[in-house]
Structure formats: structure tokens, C-alpha cells
Amino acid sequence: MGVTPDAPMDSSPADTFTASRWTQGNFLFPTRLVISPQRVSRIKSRFFGSNEESIAMSKVASVHISTGVFWAEIRIESTGGTDPITSHGHRKADAQRIRDLIETYQAQSRV
């Protein structure tokens, strides 16, 4: 749970947000959202390998945050109409930070 700075191969800044292990489906392998200026990625590890989804930052259409008592669910939709990236079990502050990062990176790319 929390934020971990990550250094991807293209050496651009990226932030990793890890879901809480206390939420359903995240006990052994918590979901990670990696936000970089180029893309938004959802990484779900498994016993053998991992499942990764990503949307290019220029293709992100909207970010929906649904908050509960303790945790938040984040849904990131693309302009292409494909399945959105959904992740639950993040802290509310992390969900807001994810949204703010996406909005900042999109504004920077328009300039």
C-alpha cells in the first residue's frame, strides 16, 4: 500500500501505487498502478507471470473514483472504447493523486 517511485526503461519519471492487501483479490499479489507521462499501466502478478494492461496517456478519456469507508476504486477509461482499467483497494489519497498525475501529464502533452 502506498507510493513507490519506479524507474522504467525509458528513464522517465513514474509513480507506482499498490493496492491494500486487506482488500478482495489483493491478498497474495496486490494490484499495482504505474503512472508515467507515456502511459497508465495496471499490473496484476500471479504465481506464474503477471497480467498487464496499459492505456497511452493521450488516449485516457476519464478517471472515475468511487470511495468507500476506507478504500477507493479507480476506473480509467480510454477514448478507443476498449475495456477500462479498473483497480480497487487503493487509499483515497492515492486515488486522488493518480487522477491528479493523469490530468497533469495530459495538460503537459497539450502544450
N, C-alpha and C positions, 0 to 999 in steps of 0.2 A: 504494500500500500504506500503510495506517495509518488514523488517525482525523482527520477534518476536521469541526470544528463547522459546522453548517449552520443557516441561518435561514429556515425555511419561512414561507409566507404567513400562517399563524395565529400567528406570533411566539412559539410555544412552543419550548423547547429541543429540539434534535435532534442526533444524532451520526451521521456518515456513515463507514462502514467500506468501504474499497476493497480488492478482491482483488488479489493479486500478478499482474503482467504475465507472470511466469515460468510460470504455470500454464495448462493447456489451455483454450482458448476465451476467454482474458482478455488476449491479447497486444495487439491494437489497441484494444479497448474493454473495459476491466476492469469486472466487475460491482460495483455499489455496493449496500450495505445501509444504509438510513436508518432509524434507530430514534428514534421520538419518543413522547411519552406517549399519543398517539392511535392510532398505527399502526406497523407494520413494513412497509417497502417494499423491494422488490428492483428495481433499475433496471439494465437492460442496454441500453447505447447501440448503435446500428447506424450504417451510413453515412448512411441517411436515416431519421431519427427514433430512437425508443427503445421498448423494451418494459418496462412497469412492472406489477408485481404488488404487491398490498398486502393485509394482514390487519389488521383492527382489533385493538387491544391487548386488548380484552375478549374477543376470540374466539380468542386464541392458547391452544392446548391444551398444547403441549410444545415443547421445544427439544432437538434431538439434535445432539451434536458428535462428529464422527469425526475423530480426529487421525492424521496420518502422521508421517513423519520431520520434515518442515519445515512443512507446511501442514495446515489443518483444513477439513473440510466441515461446513456448518451446515444443518440441516433444521428448519424451523419449521412445525409442524402446527397446523391450525385445528380448532375444535370443530365446524365445519359439515361436515367430512368432504371438503372440496374438496382439490385438489392442494396439497401443502405447498410452501412457498418453500424452494428449495434453492440454495445458493451454495458453491462450492469455491474454494480458493486464498487463504484468509484466514490470517493468522498465528494461532497457538494462543492467544496473549494476547488478540487481538481477538475471537476466538470466545467466550472466556470472558467478556469484557467485554459482548458482545452478550447472552449469556444473563443476566448479572447485571442489565443495564439492563432487560431484559424483565421479570424477576422483580420488580425494584424498582417499575417502573411499574404492574405488576399489583397489587402489595401496596398502593400508594398509592391506587389506584382503589377498592379494597375498604373503605378506611377512611372 
